[in-house]
Amino acid sequence: MDDQSANSAGSTPSDAQTRQPTIQVTPVGARPSALGAAELFTGTVVVDGMFGPNSHSMGSGALVTFTPGARTAWHAHPVGQILIVTAGQGWIQAWGEERRALHPGDVAWIPPGVKHWHGASATHSMAHIAIQELRDGTAAQWMEHVNDGQYAA
């Protein structure tokens, strides 16, 4: 392809050099990490933020690691949530339904507004990547804690 054809195809190397970067990479050590708040979780939970909303997307994501027996409180998401299990064994349960096992590689889709909880099994830790979008500035409506009877059922 000659220079004239390259220019007519859209961009030249000088155009590419003057544009803002289109790819952002955040090194693993640069992401914030925090203990899960006691009003949102039972047990020890570590939340490693991965990405948040920006001018192009209202999505956010985090790697969430639960110690054995740790779990979220009941909650719902206005736009739904995707969980990608990366390690361990865990549980997920929608209100009024049976709890279901989670294993590495499992992907769970929680539809908008579905009251649910998720967390580690009693004997194994569990980690998942949680992806959700914000609506009106919030990604989740948090509710009451999952009691021990609900967790064991």
Secondary structure by P-SEA (a helix, b strand, c coil): ccaaaaaaacccaaaaaaccccbbbbccccbbbbcccccccccbbbbbbcccccccccbbbbbcccccccccccccccccbbbbbcccccccccccccbbbbcccbbbbbcccccbbbbbcccbbbbbbbbbbbccccccccccccccccccc
